[in-house]
Amino acid sequence: MENDLPRDLSELPGISSAGFAPAPLSGMELSTQHALTAEEVERYDRDGYVATSRPVLTPAQLEALRHDLDALTDQRNPHPKVDLLNELHYNEAEGSGQVLFHCLGHWRIAPSFHDVAFLDSICLPACQLLQGRPVRFWHDQAFVKPAGDGAVVQWHQDYSYWDRTGPRAHLTVHIALDDQTDENGALHYVPGSHRWTRDGGRPLPQAAAKAREKMARARDLARAGQADAEETLAGASFDTDMDALYNDVLTDDERSQWAARPPESARLKAGYAAFHHALCVHGSWGNTSGAPRRAIVLNYFAHGTRAYMEGSLLKGVPAVRPGEVLGGQFHPVVFNTNRVNVSALPVASS
Ligand SMILES: O=C(O)CCC(=O)C(=O)O
């Protein structure tokens, strides 16, 4: 079957014929099996995230994703389709003494990575959390923290990296491929942080960008002989500093909210997922356990989302014009609202 598929799976209009995803359901059957409850949607509205109470993957799907991700992370045998990826970092934490595998665009290279983005168990809840609107694929991500020295993922809001698109109607689905624990770097959320914005609704600045600014300023001062660079740089933070967002970006009020409701672990089991708001602050500590901690992430936006800049929004994807509605081959509809009576389902408020 796989031989009949195009090399670039983004050319497929929907799920592939490889057998990873079952035929899509519709109507009552779809809602009964996969809709979030009113209580789950309320929790998402209140906290900015919700973890699923049932697995979103079958055991066979979980195994297929693990197998394909293990192959993709093998740097000694690069995957034959790496040219199709939007980004590939065998170690995004280079220089920190730790390792973080991170890539975007793998939905184009293997049926499991492609078809997972279209699963009813993920796309119907995504529709509910995007206020019942049709759901489009934005991009995907994979994170692997290897055994022993898996790196942190710094606290961030996803939309701090995505404000080249809007208006904001974006959602992330984090799918654990291994049980997540304190020891292996479980994903954590700061509950309520999806209300933290700047300048009338903009996302928080990226902590890493703040650190780069701080370093550039320190260098300028040192060059002008006005300061000791060592001293000024002592407080600078880098991509792997877990305190950077808290120290360099948050206001006193946000820090008080953080203290009142500290980060909580989603405690995901393998095959389960957490859905989070594009402004919900999240991050994860390193993996010191004896096994890898693998996760697949799907990023969606509501139909009608536009480009806010000129050019290519993702490497390898054709350029767009500002104001253009995003769609087509690289941002397909993964869930259409004519498949279910959305007005009968609980939906999120923002
Ligand atoms: O794997 C991690 O800990 C980070 C994942 C992440 O940033 C996300 O799911 O949006």
The ligand as an SDF file (V2000), in Angstrom:
LIG
                    3D

 10  9  0  0  0  0  0  0  0  0999 V2000
    7.9580   18.0810   24.7730 O   0  0  0  0  0  0  0  0  0  0  0  0
    7.9320   19.0900   25.4810 C   0  0  0  0  0  0  0  0  0  0  0  0
    8.1580   19.0720   26.6580 O   0  0  0  0  0  0  0  0  0  0  0  0
    7.5430   20.4250   24.8910 C   0  0  0  0  0  0  0  0  0  0  0  0
    6.3950   20.3200   24.0280 C   0  0  0  0  0  0  0  0  0  0  0  0
    5.7630   21.6040   23.6250 C   0  0  0  0  0  0  0  0  0  0  0  0
    6.3300   22.6830   23.6650 O   0  0  0  0  0  0  0  0  0  0  0  0
    4.3980   21.4970   23.1710 C   0  0  0  0  0  0  0  0  0  0  0  0
    3.7830   20.4290   23.3060 O   0  0  0  0  0  0  0  0  0  0  0  0
    3.8560   22.5150   22.6700 O   0  0  0  0  0  0  0  0  0  0  0  0
  1  2  2  0
  2  3  1  0
  2  4  1  0
  4  5  1  0
  5  6  1  0
  6  7  2  0
  6  8  1  0
  8  9  2  0
  8 10  1  0
M  END
$$$$
